Amino acid sequence: MKKDQIKIGQVYAAKVTGKVVPVRIDAENPNGGWDATNIHTNRPVRIKSAQRLRNRVSVPGADDEPKVADASRKSATRAKKPAKATKNAKPEPQRDTGERAATGGQREANVAKPMSLLDAAAHLLSLGTGDPMRCKDIVDLAVARELWSPGNGRTPANTLYASILREIKTKGDASRFVKAERGKFALKR
């Protein structure tokens, strides 16, 4: 369409965010173009050029009266912004009702706390000849001697390897382990 064909208060088909929707031209924008209202969503739209307008359409229920009588007033030419949401967009945290891995309850007096795999590794390395061992061998030996029982993890040897390296890195000289050679660990003497 051409700029001189557009009349304030009329409803036109316009391309807005990739869709052709009916818009009512409310006023001329002081910066050029027009302020309009999307008929379907009732939201303000800025039409910057006449090229976005396709043709004049008639929409039932849409009034053909201009919203702003005096287009020269700058404060009235701007369409009001929609009100901000009053609620936070994030959902409220809800209580976890699934089963938990740790019971967190009291243990019976005669039942000892199960040994961790890292403690079992330190125990097994102290019993041996002092030769460095691979993590897979340590895990197999801990399970065979019933010092540790595997959980749901698929790679306990990789977990033990990472745990030993983390202890060496974080504790430094106070660490119980030392990396002897590639993939093997021994107790620090």
C-alpha positions in Angstrom: 0.0 0.0 0.0 0.9 3.6 -0.3 1.3 6.0 2.6 -1.4 8.3 1.4 -4.0 5.5 1.2 -3.8 4.7 4.9 -6.5 6.3 7.1 -6.5 6.4 10.9 -9.2 4.3 12.5 -9.4 1.8 9.6 -8.6 -1.9 9.9 -5.9 -3.3 7.6 -4.3 -6.7 7.1 -0.7 -6.4 8.2 2.3 -8.7 8.4 3.2 -8.9 12.1 5.9 -11.3 13.3 5.6 -13.4 10.2 1.8 -13.7 10.2 -0.8 -11.6 8.4 -3.3 -10.3 11.0 -5.9 -7.5 11.1 -4.7 -4.3 12.8 -6.5 -1.1 13.5 -4.5 2.0 12.9 -4.9 4.2 16.0 -2.6 7.2 15.4 0.3 8.4 13.4 3.6 7.9 15.2 5.8 11.1 15.6 8.8 9.1 14.6 7.2 7.9 11.4 4.8 5.2 10.6 1.7 4.4 12.7 0.7 3.1 16.1 -1.9 0.3 15.7 -3.6 -2.4 17.7 -3.7 -6.1 16.8 -7.4 -7.0 16.6 -6.9 -10.7 17.6 -4.6 -10.1 20.6 -5.5 -6.5 21.4 -1.8 -5.7 21.7 -0.1 -2.5 20.5 1.8 -2.8 17.2 4.1 -0.3 15.5 3.7 -0.2 11.7 6.9 1.5 10.5 6.2 1.5 6.8 3.2 1.2 4.5 4.7 -1.8 2.9 3.7 -4.0 5.9 0.0 -3.2 5.3 -1.7 -5.4 2.7 -5.2 -4.2 2.2 -8.2 -2.8 4.1 -10.3 -5.5 5.7 -13.6 -5.5 7.6 -13.6 -7.3 10.9 -16.9 -7.9 12.7 -16.8 -6.4 16.2 -13.9 -4.1 15.4 -14.9 -0.4 15.7 -13.9 1.8 12.8 -13.6 4.8 15.1 -10.1 6.0 15.8 -9.0 5.5 19.4 -7.2 8.8 19.6 -9.0 11.8 18.2 -6.1 14.2 18.3 -3.0 12.6 16.7 -0.9 15.7 17.4 -0.6 14.9 21.1 2.5 12.9 21.7 1.4 11.3 25.0 -1.8 10.0 23.5 -0.2 8.6 20.4 1.7 6.0 22.3 -0.3 2.8 22.9 -0.2 1.6 26.5 2.2 -1.3 27.2 0.6 -4.4 28.6 0.8 -4.8 32.3 3.7 -6.8 33.7 2.9 -10.2 35.2 2.3 -10.1 38.9 3.5 -13.6 39.6 7.0 -14.9 39.3 7.5 -16.9 36.1 9.3 -19.7 37.9 7.1 -22.4 39.5 7.1 -22.7 43.2 9.4 -25.6 44.4 7.3 -28.5 45.4 8.0 -31.3 47.8 9.8 -34.3 46.4 7.6 -37.3 46.8 9.9 -39.9 45.1 11.9 -42.5 47.0 15.1 -41.3 48.4 18.4 -43.1 48.2 19.5 -42.3 51.7 17.2 -43.2 54.5 18.6 -40.6 57.0 17.1 -42.5 59.9 18.8 -43.8 63.0 20.9 -47.0 62.7 20.6 -49.8 65.1 23.3 -49.8 67.8 24.9 -53.1 66.8 25.1 -52.3 63.0 28.2 -50.5 61.9 28.3 -47.8 59.2 29.1 -49.4 55.8 32.6 -48.6 54.5 32.9 -46.3 51.6 34.8 -47.4 48.5 37.5 -44.9 49.1 38.0 -46.2 52.6 37.9 -49.7 51.4 40.6 -48.9 48.8 42.8 -47.4 51.5 42.3 -50.5 53.7 43.0 -53.0 50.8 46.2 -51.1 49.8 47.4 -51.2 53.4 46.9 -55.0 53.6 48.8 -55.8 50.4 52.4 -56.0 49.6 52.6 -52.3 48.9 52.5 -52.7 45.1 50.3 -50.2 43.2 46.9 -51.5 42.1 44.4 -50.6 39.4 41.0 -49.3 40.5 39.2 -52.2 38.8 41.2 -54.6 40.8 40.6 -52.7 44.0 36.8 -52.7 43.4 36.7 -56.4 42.6 38.7 -57.2 45.8 36.5 -54.9 47.9 33.3 -56.7 46.6 34.9 -60.2 47.0 35.9 -59.5 50.7 32.5 -57.8 51.3 34.0 -54.5 52.4 31.8 -52.6 50.0 28.7 -53.4 48.0 28.0 -51.8 44.6 25.1 -49.5 44.2 23.3 -48.5 41.0 26.4 -47.1 39.3 27.7 -48.8 36.2 31.4 -47.8 36.5 32.5 -48.0 40.2 36.1 -48.3 39.1 35.9 -44.9 37.3 34.3 -43.4 40.3 37.0 -44.7 42.6 39.7 -43.4 40.2 38.1 -39.9 40.2 37.7 -40.0 44.0 41.4 -40.9 44.6 42.6 -38.2 42.2 40.3 -35.6 43.9 41.7 -36.6 47.3 45.3 -36.2 46.0 44.5 -32.8 44.5 42.5 -31.4 47.4 44.5 -32.8 50.4 47.9 -32.6 48.7 50.6 -33.9 51.1 47.9 -35.1 53.6 46.4 -37.5 51.1 46.4 -41.2 51.8 47.1 -42.1 48.2 49.8 -41.5 45.7 49.7 -42.1 41.9 52.4 -44.6 41.3 52.1 -45.0 37.5 49.5 -44.7 34.8 46.2 -46.0 36.2 47.7 -47.4 39.4 47.6 -46.1 42.9 49.4 -46.9 46.1 49.3 -45.8 49.7 51.5 -42.9 50.7 54.4 -44.1 52.9 
